Amino acid sequence: MKIQILGTGCPKCKKLAENAEAAAKVLGLEYTIEKVTDINRIMGFGIMTTPGLAVDGKVKVAGKVPSVDEIKKMLS
């Protein structure tokens, strides 16, 4: 599973990365985390507000930081 954090590295982006990693670990998933910081790549996902979370290339959330429990639902 490829988890992508879409954002420029702001505090919200970092929190989203922490939450996503925690959720994946709790679920016992095999995963990699990629931080996508290039604005053109982020726009290529079709989102205009960051942070964003994509799983295997599909955007799951944009513009907010979901909780660990919310991310667990997105990953399972």
PyMOL Python script that loads the backbone (N, CA, C, O; Angstrom):
from pymol import cmd

cmd.read_pdbstr("""\
ATOM      1  N   MET A   1       0.853  -1.174   0.000  1.00  0.00           N
ATOM      2  CA  MET A   1       0.000   0.000   0.000  1.00  0.00           C
ATOM      3  C   MET A   1       0.894   1.230   0.000  1.00  0.00           C
ATOM      4  O   MET A   1       1.873   1.310   0.742  1.00  0.00           O
ATOM      5  N   LYS A   2       0.540   2.175  -0.839  1.00  0.00           N
ATOM      6  CA  LYS A   2       1.291   3.433  -0.922  1.00  0.00           C
ATOM      7  C   LYS A   2       0.423   4.565  -0.374  1.00  0.00           C
ATOM      8  O   LYS A   2      -0.631   4.880  -0.925  1.00  0.00           O
ATOM      9  N   ILE A   3       0.887   5.168   0.721  1.00  0.00           N
ATOM     10  CA  ILE A   3       0.182   6.281   1.344  1.00  0.00           C
ATOM     11  C   ILE A   3       0.922   7.554   0.961  1.00  0.00           C
ATOM     12  O   ILE A   3       2.121   7.685   1.207  1.00  0.00           O
ATOM     13  N   GLN A   4       0.203   8.485   0.362  1.00  0.00           N
ATOM     14  CA  GLN A   4       0.826   9.744  -0.060  1.00  0.00           C
ATOM     15  C   GLN A   4       0.231  10.904   0.729  1.00  0.00           C
ATOM     16  O   GLN A   4      -0.986  11.057   0.831  1.00  0.00           O
ATOM     17  N   ILE A   5       1.128  11.712   1.281  1.00  0.00           N
ATOM     18  CA  ILE A   5       0.742  12.928   1.985  1.00  0.00           C
ATOM     19  C   ILE A   5       0.961  14.078   1.009  1.00  0.00           C
ATOM     20  O   ILE A   5       2.088  14.327   0.581  1.00  0.00           O
ATOM     21  N   LEU A   6      -0.104  14.770   0.663  1.00  0.00           N
ATOM     22  CA  LEU A   6      -0.035  15.842  -0.321  1.00  0.00           C
ATOM     23  C   LEU A   6      -0.023  17.173   0.404  1.00  0.00           C
ATOM     24  O   LEU A   6      -1.023  17.567   1.005  1.00  0.00           O
ATOM     25  N   GLY A   7       1.108  17.869   0.351  1.00  0.00           N
ATOM     26  CA  GLY A   7       1.210  19.154   1.035  1.00  0.00           C
ATOM     27  C   GLY A   7       2.636  19.672   1.022  1.00  0.00           C
ATOM     28  O   GLY A   7       3.578  18.961   0.672  1.00  0.00           O
ATOM     29  N   THR A   8       2.764  20.918   1.411  1.00  0.00           N
ATOM     30  CA  THR A   8       4.055  21.597   1.308  1.00  0.00           C
ATOM     31  C   THR A   8       4.950  21.413   2.532  1.00  0.00           C
ATOM     32  O   THR A   8       6.060  21.944   2.567  1.00  0.00           O
ATOM     33  N   GLY A   9       4.491  20.680   3.520  1.00  0.00           N
ATOM     34  CA  GLY A   9       5.300  20.447   4.710  1.00  0.00           C
ATOM     35  C   GLY A   9       4.884  21.292   5.901  1.00  0.00           C
ATOM     36  O   GLY A   9       5.650  21.443   6.853  1.00  0.00           O
ATOM     37  N   CYS A  10       3.684  21.841   5.856  1.00  0.00           N
ATOM     38  CA  CYS A  10       3.158  22.664   6.948  1.00  0.00           C
ATOM     39  C   CYS A  10       2.868  21.783   8.170  1.00  0.00           C
ATOM     40  O   CYS A  10       2.881  20.556   8.062  1.00  0.00           O
ATOM     41  N   PRO A  11       2.609  22.389   9.318  1.00  0.00           N
ATOM     42  CA  PRO A  11       2.302  21.591  10.516  1.00  0.00           C
ATOM     43  C   PRO A  11       1.128  20.624  10.324  1.00  0.00           C
ATOM     44  O   PRO A  11       1.163  19.506  10.837  1.00  0.00           O
ATOM     45  N   LYS A  12       0.091  21.042   9.592  1.00  0.00           N
ATOM     46  CA  LYS A  12      -1.052  20.147   9.345  1.00  0.00           C
ATOM     47  C   LYS A  12      -0.619  18.944   8.505  1.00  0.00           C
ATOM     48  O   LYS A  12      -1.084  17.826   8.729  1.00  0.00           O
ATOM     49  N   CYS A  13       0.272  19.178   7.540  1.00  0.00           N
ATOM     50  CA  CYS A  13       0.762  18.081   6.696  1.00  0.00           C
ATOM     51  C   CYS A  13       1.535  17.077   7.544  1.00  0.00           C
ATOM     52  O   CYS A  13       1.394  15.866   7.370  1.00  0.00           O
ATOM     53  N   LYS A  14       2.350  17.585   8.456  1.00  0.00           N
ATOM     54  CA  LYS A  14       3.131  16.713   9.332  1.00  0.00           C
ATOM     55  C   LYS A  14       2.215  15.910  10.253  1.00  0.00           C
ATOM     56  O   LYS A  14       2.458  14.727  10.491  1.00  0.00           O
ATOM     57  N   LYS A  15       1.168  16.544  10.771  1.00  0.00           N
ATOM     58  CA  LYS A  15       0.218  15.846  11.635  1.00  0.00           C
ATOM     59  C   LYS A  15      -0.520  14.759  10.860  1.00  0.00           C
ATOM     60  O   LYS A  15      -0.756  13.670  11.384  1.00  0.00           O
ATOM     61  N   LEU A  16      -0.885  15.055   9.611  1.00  0.00           N
ATOM     62  CA  LEU A  16      -1.553  14.063   8.772  1.00  0.00           C
ATOM     63  C   LEU A  16      -0.633  12.863   8.546  1.00  0.00           C
ATOM     64  O   LEU A  16      -1.079  11.716   8.597  1.00  0.00           O
ATOM     65  N   ALA A  17       0.642  13.127   8.297  1.00  0.00           N
ATOM     66  CA  ALA A  17       1.608  12.034   8.097  1.00  0.00           C
ATOM     67  C   ALA A  17       1.710  11.174   9.351  1.00  0.00           C
ATOM     68  O   ALA A  17       1.740   9.946   9.265  1.00  0.00           O
ATOM     69  N   GLU A  18       1.765  11.815  10.513  1.00  0.00           N
ATOM     70  CA  GLU A  18       1.836  11.074  11.783  1.00  0.00           C
ATOM     71  C   GLU A  18       0.587  10.209  11.969  1.00  0.00           C
ATOM     72  O   GLU A  18       0.687   9.033  12.319  1.00  0.00           O
ATOM     73  N   ASN A  19      -0.589  10.798  11.733  1.00  0.00           N
ATOM     74  CA  ASN A  19      -1.842  10.058  11.902  1.00  0.00           C
ATOM     75  C   ASN A  19      -1.940   8.888  10.924  1.00  0.00           C
ATOM     76  O   ASN A  19      -2.377   7.800  11.298  1.00  0.00           O
ATOM     77  N   ALA A  20      -1.535   9.108   9.680  1.00  0.00           N
ATOM     78  CA  ALA A  20      -1.610   8.050   8.662  1.00  0.00           C
ATOM     79  C   ALA A  20      -0.679   6.897   9.032  1.00  0.00           C
ATOM     80  O   ALA A  20      -1.042   5.728   8.903  1.00  0.00           O
ATOM     81  N   GLU A  21       0.519   7.238   9.491  1.00  0.00           N
ATOM     82  CA  GLU A  21       1.468   6.191   9.874  1.00  0.00           C
ATOM     83  C   GLU A  21       0.957   5.410  11.083  1.00  0.00           C
ATOM     84  O   GLU A  21       1.071   4.185  11.130  1.00  0.00           O
ATOM     85  N   ALA A  22       0.397   6.117  12.051  1.00  0.00           N
ATOM     86  CA  ALA A  22      -0.154   5.443  13.234  1.00  0.00           C
ATOM     87  C   ALA A  22      -1.289   4.502  12.839  1.00  0.00           C
ATOM     88  O   ALA A  22      -1.362   3.375  13.331  1.00  0.00           O
ATOM     89  N   ALA A  23      -2.169   4.956  11.960  1.00  0.00           N
ATOM     90  CA  ALA A  23      -3.305   4.133  11.519  1.00  0.00           C
ATOM     91  C   ALA A  23      -2.816   2.882  10.798  1.00  0.00           C
ATOM     92  O   ALA A  23      -3.318   1.786  11.048  1.00  0.00           O
ATOM     93  N   ALA A  24      -1.842   3.038   9.907  1.00  0.00           N
ATOM     94  CA  ALA A  24      -1.322   1.894   9.153  1.00  0.00           C
ATOM     95  C   ALA A  24      -0.654   0.886  10.082  1.00  0.00           C
ATOM     96  O   ALA A  24      -0.777  -0.322   9.881  1.00  0.00           O
ATOM     97  N   LYS A  25       0.052   1.379  11.098  1.00  0.00           N
ATOM     98  CA  LYS A  25       0.719   0.476  12.047  1.00  0.00           C
ATOM     99  C   LYS A  25      -0.305  -0.287  12.882  1.00  0.00           C
ATOM    100  O   LYS A  25      -0.154  -1.488  13.106  1.00  0.00           O
ATOM    101  N   VAL A  26      -1.351   0.409  13.344  1.00  0.00           N
ATOM    102  CA  VAL A  26      -2.388  -0.245  14.145  1.00  0.00           C
ATOM    103  C   VAL A  26      -3.056  -1.362  13.340  1.00  0.00           C
ATOM    104  O   VAL A  26      -3.378  -2.420  13.881  1.00  0.00           O
ATOM    105  N   LEU A  27      -3.259  -1.116  12.051  1.00  0.00           N
ATOM    106  CA  LEU A  27      -3.904  -2.115  11.190  1.00  0.00           C
ATOM    107  C   LEU A  27      -2.937  -3.213  10.747  1.00  0.00           C
ATOM    108  O   LEU A  27      -3.361  -4.213  10.167  1.00  0.00           O
ATOM    109  N   GLY A  28      -1.639  -3.034  11.018  1.00  0.00           N
ATOM    110  CA  GLY A  28      -0.647  -4.030  10.635  1.00  0.00           C
ATOM    111  C   GLY A  28      -0.425  -4.122   9.136  1.00  0.00           C
ATOM    112  O   GLY A  28      -0.135  -5.197   8.609  1.00  0.00           O
ATOM    113  N   LEU A  29      -0.561  -3.001   8.453  1.00  0.00           N
ATOM    114  CA  LEU A  29      -0.431  -2.994   6.991  1.00  0.00           C
ATOM    115  C   LEU A  29       1.029  -2.900   6.557  1.00  0.00           C
ATOM    116  O   LEU A  29       1.878  -2.364   7.270  1.00  0.00           O
ATOM    117  N   GLU A  30       1.293  -3.436   5.369  1.00  0.00           N
ATOM    118  CA  GLU A  30       2.575  -3.180   4.718  1.00  0.00           C
ATOM    119  C   GLU A  30       2.367  -1.932   3.892  1.00  0.00           C
ATOM    120  O   GLU A  30       1.478  -1.889   3.042  1.00  0.00           O
ATOM    121  N   TYR A  31       3.181  -0.909   4.134  1.00  0.00           N
ATOM    122  CA  TYR A  31       2.940   0.363   3.478  1.00  0.00           C
ATOM    123  C   TYR A  31       4.236   1.139   3.285  1.00  0.00           C
ATOM    124  O   TYR A  31       5.250   0.870   3.928  1.00  0.00           O
ATOM    125  N   THR A  32       4.171   2.099   2.387  1.00  0.00           N
ATOM    126  CA  THR A  32       5.222   3.106   2.258  1.00  0.00           C
ATOM    127  C   THR A  32       4.521   4.451   2.317  1.00  0.00           C
ATOM    128  O   THR A  32       3.383   4.600   1.870  1.00  0.00           O
ATOM    129  N   ILE A  33       5.227   5.434   2.883  1.00  0.00           N
ATOM    130  CA  ILE A  33       4.682   6.790   2.931  1.00  0.00           C
ATOM    131  C   ILE A  33       5.534   7.673   2.034  1.00  0.00           C
ATOM    132  O   ILE A  33       6.760   7.699   2.137  1.00  0.00           O
ATOM    133  N   GLU A  34       4.854   8.392   1.155  1.00  0.00           N
ATOM    134  CA  GLU A  34       5.527   9.341   0.272  1.00  0.00           C
ATOM    135  C   GLU A  34       4.963  10.721   0.563  1.00  0.00           C
ATOM    136  O   GLU A  34       3.748  10.914   0.604  1.00  0.00           O
ATOM    137  N   LYS A  35       5.852  11.669   0.762  1.00  0.00           N
ATOM    138  CA  LYS A  35       5.409  13.050   0.965  1.00  0.00           C
ATOM    139  C   LYS A  35       5.541  13.775  -0.373  1.00  0.00           C
ATOM    140  O   LYS A  35       6.644  13.954  -0.891  1.00  0.00           O
ATOM    141  N   VAL A  36       4.417  14.182  -0.913  1.00  0.00           N
ATOM    142  CA  VAL A  36       4.376  14.885  -2.200  1.00  0.00           C
ATOM    143  C   VAL A  36       4.312  16.376  -1.891  1.00  0.00           C
ATOM    144  O   VAL A  36       3.291  16.874  -1.415  1.00  0.00           O
ATOM    145  N   THR A  37       5.414  17.094  -2.164  1.00  0.00           N
ATOM    146  CA  THR A  37       5.483  18.513  -1.819  1.00  0.00           C
ATOM    147  C   THR A  37       5.456  19.425  -3.046  1.00  0.00           C
ATOM    148  O   THR A  37       5.292  20.638  -2.914  1.00  0.00           O
ATOM    149  N   ASP A  38       5.617  18.849  -4.229  1.00  0.00           N
ATOM    150  CA  ASP A  38       5.618  19.650  -5.454  1.00  0.00           C
ATOM    151  C   ASP A  38       4.192  20.084  -5.802  1.00  0.00           C
ATOM    152  O   ASP A  38       3.300  19.252  -5.963  1.00  0.00           O
ATOM    153  N   ILE A  39       3.995  21.389  -5.912  1.00  0.00           N
ATOM    154  CA  ILE A  39       2.653  21.939  -6.157  1.00  0.00           C
ATOM    155  C   ILE A  39       2.024  21.358  -7.426  1.00  0.00           C
ATOM    156  O   ILE A  39       0.832  21.050  -7.435  1.00  0.00           O
ATOM    157  N   ASN A  40       2.800  21.205  -8.483  1.00  0.00           N
ATOM    158  CA  ASN A  40       2.245  20.672  -9.736  1.00  0.00           C
ATOM    159  C   ASN A  40       1.779  19.229  -9.574  1.00  0.00           C
ATOM    160  O   ASN A  40       0.747  18.844 -10.124  1.00  0.00           O
ATOM    161  N   ARG A  41       2.531  18.433  -8.824  1.00  0.00           N
ATOM    162  CA  ARG A  41       2.108  17.044  -8.573  1.00  0.00           C
ATOM    163  C   ARG A  41       0.858  17.016  -7.714  1.00  0.00           C
ATOM    164  O   ARG A  41      -0.048  16.216  -7.951  1.00  0.00           O
ATOM    165  N   ILE A  42       0.805  17.902  -6.700  1.00  0.00           N
ATOM    166  CA  ILE A  42      -0.376  17.958  -5.832  1.00  0.00           C
ATOM    167  C   ILE A  42      -1.605  18.320  -6.666  1.00  0.00           C
ATOM    168  O   ILE A  42      -2.656  17.693  -6.535  1.00  0.00           O
ATOM    169  N   MET A  43      -1.469  19.335  -7.525  1.00  0.00           N
ATOM    170  CA  MET A  43      -2.591  19.740  -8.383  1.00  0.00           C
ATOM    171  C   MET A  43      -2.981  18.622  -9.340  1.00  0.00           C
ATOM    172  O   MET A  43      -4.142  18.521  -9.737  1.00  0.00           O
ATOM    173  N   GLY A  44      -2.021  17.781  -9.714  1.00  0.00           N
ATOM    174  CA  GLY A  44      -2.294  16.644 -10.583  1.00  0.00           C
ATOM    175  C   GLY A  44      -3.260  15.645  -9.951  1.00  0.00           C
ATOM    176  O   GLY A  44      -3.911  14.875 -10.657  1.00  0.00           O
ATOM    177  N   PHE A  45      -3.351  15.660  -8.626  1.00  0.00           N
ATOM    178  CA  PHE A  45      -4.307  14.802  -7.927  1.00  0.00           C
ATOM    179  C   PHE A  45      -5.700  15.421  -7.928  1.00  0.00           C
ATOM    180  O   PHE A  45      -6.670  14.777  -7.528  1.00  0.00           O
ATOM    181  N   GLY A  46      -5.798  16.679  -8.380  1.00  0.00           N
ATOM    182  CA  GLY A  46      -7.098  17.336  -8.456  1.00  0.00           C
ATOM    183  C   GLY A  46      -7.536  17.993  -7.164  1.00  0.00           C
ATOM    184  O   GLY A  46      -8.720  18.275  -6.983  1.00  0.00           O
ATOM    185  N   ILE A  47      -6.595  18.241  -6.258  1.00  0.00           N
ATOM    186  CA  ILE A  47      -6.978  18.921  -5.020  1.00  0.00           C
ATOM    187  C   ILE A  47      -6.411  20.336  -5.021  1.00  0.00           C
ATOM    188  O   ILE A  47      -5.333  20.589  -5.557  1.00  0.00           O
ATOM    189  N   MET A  48      -7.147  21.237  -4.420  1.00  0.00           N
ATOM    190  CA  MET A  48      -6.727  22.638  -4.368  1.00  0.00           C
ATOM    191  C   MET A  48      -6.383  23.074  -2.952  1.00  0.00           C
ATOM    192  O   MET A  48      -5.754  24.115  -2.764  1.00  0.00           O
ATOM    193  N   THR A  49      -6.788  22.285  -1.944  1.00  0.00           N
ATOM    194  CA  THR A  49      -6.476  22.621  -0.561  1.00  0.00           C
ATOM    195  C   THR A  49      -5.686  21.486   0.067  1.00  0.00           C
ATOM    196  O   THR A  49      -6.007  20.311  -0.116  1.00  0.00           O
ATOM    197  N   THR A  50      -4.661  21.847   0.801  1.00  0.00           N
ATOM    198  CA  THR A  50      -3.844  20.851   1.475  1.00  0.00           C
ATOM    199  C   THR A  50      -4.108  20.940   2.974  1.00  0.00           C
ATOM    200  O   THR A  50      -4.617  21.962   3.435  1.00  0.00           O
ATOM    201  N   PRO A  51      -3.791  19.939   3.730  1.00  0.00           N
ATOM    202  CA  PRO A  51      -3.140  18.705   3.297  1.00  0.00           C
ATOM    203  C   PRO A  51      -4.122  17.743   2.651  1.00  0.00           C
ATOM    204  O   PRO A  51      -5.338  17.848   2.815  1.00  0.00           O
ATOM    205  N   GLY A  52      -3.554  16.809   1.916  1.00  0.00           N
ATOM    206  CA  GLY A  52      -4.363  15.773   1.293  1.00  0.00           C
ATOM    207  C   GLY A  52      -3.769  14.409   1.582  1.00  0.00           C
ATOM    208  O   GLY A  52      -2.574  14.273   1.844  1.00  0.00           O
ATOM    209  N   LEU A  53      -4.620  13.409   1.531  1.00  0.00           N
ATOM    210  CA  LEU A  53      -4.195  12.026   1.745  1.00  0.00           C
ATOM    211  C   LEU A  53      -4.651  11.199   0.561  1.00  0.00           C
ATOM    212  O   LEU A  53      -5.834  11.179   0.221  1.00  0.00           O
ATOM    213  N   ALA A  54      -3.701  10.514  -0.065  1.00  0.00           N
ATOM    214  CA  ALA A  54      -4.033   9.611  -1.164  1.00  0.00           C
ATOM    215  C   ALA A  54      -3.529   8.218  -0.802  1.00  0.00           C
ATOM    216  O   ALA A  54      -2.463   8.060  -0.208  1.00  0.00           O
ATOM    217  N   VAL A  55      -4.314   7.218  -1.170  1.00  0.00           N
ATOM    218  CA  VAL A  55      -3.940   5.827  -0.932  1.00  0.00           C
ATOM    219  C   VAL A  55      -3.928   5.128  -2.284  1.00  0.00           C
ATOM    220  O   VAL A  55      -4.938   5.083  -2.987  1.00  0.00           O
ATOM    221  N   ASP A  56      -2.768   4.583  -2.636  1.00  0.00           N
ATOM    222  CA  ASP A  56      -2.586   3.928  -3.939  1.00  0.00           C
ATOM    223  C   ASP A  56      -3.053   4.836  -5.084  1.00  0.00           C
ATOM    224  O   ASP A  56      -3.674   4.379  -6.044  1.00  0.00           O
ATOM    225  N   GLY A  57      -2.737   6.134  -4.959  1.00  0.00           N
ATOM    226  CA  GLY A  57      -3.026   7.081  -6.025  1.00  0.00           C
ATOM    227  C   GLY A  57      -4.423   7.675  -6.019  1.00  0.00           C
ATOM    228  O   GLY A  57      -4.730   8.531  -6.848  1.00  0.00           O
ATOM    229  N   LYS A  58      -5.286   7.233  -5.090  1.00  0.00           N
ATOM    230  CA  LYS A  58      -6.654   7.755  -5.028  1.00  0.00           C
ATOM    231  C   LYS A  58      -6.791   8.678  -3.822  1.00  0.00           C
ATOM    232  O   LYS A  58      -6.477   8.295  -2.695  1.00  0.00           O
ATOM    233  N   VAL A  59      -7.263   9.896  -4.072  1.00  0.00           N
ATOM    234  CA  VAL A  59      -7.415  10.876  -2.996  1.00  0.00           C
ATOM    235  C   VAL A  59      -8.538  10.440  -2.059  1.00  0.00           C
ATOM    236  O   VAL A  59      -9.649  10.141  -2.498  1.00  0.00           O
ATOM    237  N   LYS A  60      -8.233  10.410  -0.768  1.00  0.00           N
ATOM    238  CA  LYS A  60      -9.218  10.025   0.245  1.00  0.00           C
ATOM    239  C   LYS A  60      -9.753  11.232   0.999  1.00  0.00           C
ATOM    240  O   LYS A  60     -10.911  11.239   1.417  1.00  0.00           O
ATOM    241  N   VAL A  61      -8.919  12.254   1.175  1.00  0.00           N
ATOM    242  CA  VAL A  61      -9.346  13.446   1.899  1.00  0.00           C
ATOM    243  C   VAL A  61      -8.448  14.610   1.492  1.00  0.00           C
ATOM    244  O   VAL A  61      -7.271  14.428   1.182  1.00  0.00           O
ATOM    245  N   ALA A  62      -9.030  15.810   1.499  1.00  0.00           N
ATOM    246  CA  ALA A  62      -8.254  17.021   1.190  1.00  0.00           C
ATOM    247  C   ALA A  62      -8.752  18.167   2.051  1.00  0.00           C
ATOM    248  O   ALA A  62      -9.950  18.302   2.303  1.00  0.00           O
ATOM    249  N   GLY A  63      -7.814  18.987   2.496  1.00  0.00           N
ATOM    250  CA  GLY A  63      -8.170  20.199   3.216  1.00  0.00           C
ATOM    251  C   GLY A  63      -8.425  20.037   4.701  1.00  0.00           C
ATOM    252  O   GLY A  63      -8.836  20.989   5.362  1.00  0.00           O
ATOM    253  N   LYS A  64      -8.186  18.837   5.243  1.00  0.00           N
ATOM    254  CA  LYS A  64      -8.354  18.657   6.685  1.00  0.00           C
ATOM    255  C   LYS A  64      -7.458  17.529   7.159  1.00  0.00           C
ATOM    256  O   LYS A  64      -6.914  16.769   6.358  1.00  0.00           O
ATOM    257  N   VAL A  65      -7.312  17.432   8.473  1.00  0.00           N
ATOM    258  CA  VAL A  65      -6.497  16.377   9.071  1.00  0.00           C
ATOM    259  C   VAL A  65      -7.431  15.412   9.803  1.00  0.00           C
ATOM    260  O   VAL A  65      -7.884  15.702  10.911  1.00  0.00           O
ATOM    261  N   PRO A  66      -7.718  14.260   9.178  1.00  0.00           N
ATOM    262  CA  PRO A  66      -8.581  13.290   9.839  1.00  0.00           C
ATOM    263  C   PRO A  66      -7.870  12.626  11.017  1.00  0.00           C
ATOM    264  O   PRO A  66      -6.641  12.583  11.069  1.00  0.00           O
ATOM    265  N   SER A  67      -8.652  12.112  11.953  1.00  0.00           N
ATOM    266  CA  SER A  67      -8.091  11.418  13.111  1.00  0.00           C
ATOM    267  C   SER A  67      -7.533  10.070  12.688  1.00  0.00           C
ATOM    268  O   SER A  67      -7.775   9.598  11.577  1.00  0.00           O
ATOM    269  N   VAL A  68      -6.776   9.456  13.603  1.00  0.00           N
ATOM    270  CA  VAL A  68      -6.237   8.124  13.344  1.00  0.00           C
ATOM    271  C   VAL A  68      -7.375   7.153  13.047  1.00  0.00           C
ATOM    272  O   VAL A  68      -7.264   6.340  12.129  1.00  0.00           O
ATOM    273  N   ASP A  69      -8.463   7.224  13.806  1.00  0.00           N
ATOM    274  CA  ASP A  69      -9.596   6.308  13.577  1.00  0.00           C
ATOM    275  C   ASP A  69     -10.234   6.523  12.208  1.00  0.00           C
ATOM    276  O   ASP A  69     -10.608   5.562  11.536  1.00  0.00           O
ATOM    277  N   GLU A  70     -10.360   7.791  11.794  1.00  0.00           N
ATOM    278  CA  GLU A  70     -10.928   8.065  10.469  1.00  0.00           C
ATOM    279  C   GLU A  70     -10.022   7.513   9.368  1.00  0.00           C
ATOM    280  O   GLU A  70     -10.508   6.970   8.376  1.00  0.00           O
ATOM    281  N   ILE A  71      -8.728   7.651   9.540  1.00  0.00           N
ATOM    282  CA  ILE A  71      -7.783   7.141   8.533  1.00  0.00           C
ATOM    283  C   ILE A  71      -7.810   5.626   8.508  1.00  0.00           C
ATOM    284  O   ILE A  71      -7.696   5.027   7.438  1.00  0.00           O
ATOM    285  N   LYS A  72      -7.958   4.993   9.661  1.00  0.00           N
ATOM    286  CA  LYS A  72      -8.048   3.521   9.700  1.00  0.00           C
ATOM    287  C   LYS A  72      -9.191   3.045   8.818  1.00  0.00           C
ATOM    288  O   LYS A  72      -9.040   2.056   8.100  1.00  0.00           O
ATOM    289  N   LYS A  73     -10.330   3.725   8.855  1.00  0.00           N
ATOM    290  CA  LYS A  73     -11.473   3.351   8.022  1.00  0.00           C
ATOM    291  C   LYS A  73     -11.136   3.507   6.540  1.00  0.00           C
ATOM    292  O   LYS A  73     -11.556   2.694   5.716  1.00  0.00           O
ATOM    293  N   MET A  74     -10.377   4.555   6.201  1.00  0.00           N
ATOM    294  CA  MET A  74     -10.002   4.792   4.801  1.00  0.00           C
ATOM    295  C   MET A  74      -9.035   3.735   4.290  1.00  0.00           C
ATOM    296  O   MET A  74      -9.039   3.408   3.104  1.00  0.00           O
ATOM    297  N   LEU A  75      -8.210   3.204   5.176  1.00  0.00           N
ATOM    298  CA  LEU A  75      -7.186   2.250   4.775  1.00  0.00           C
ATOM    299  C   LEU A  75      -7.687   0.814   4.728  1.00  0.00           C
ATOM    300  O   LEU A  75      -7.096  -0.033   4.058  1.00  0.00           O
ATOM    301  N   SER A  76      -8.787   0.538   5.444  1.00  0.00           N
ATOM    302  CA  SER A  76      -9.237  -0.861   5.502  1.00  0.00           C
ATOM    303  C   SER A  76     -10.362  -1.136   4.528  1.00  0.00           C
ATOM    304  O   SER A  76     -10.853  -2.263   4.453  1.00  0.00           O
TER     305      SER A  76
END
""", "prot")
cmd.dss("prot")
cmd.show_as("cartoon", "prot")
cmd.util.cbc("prot")
cmd.orient("prot")
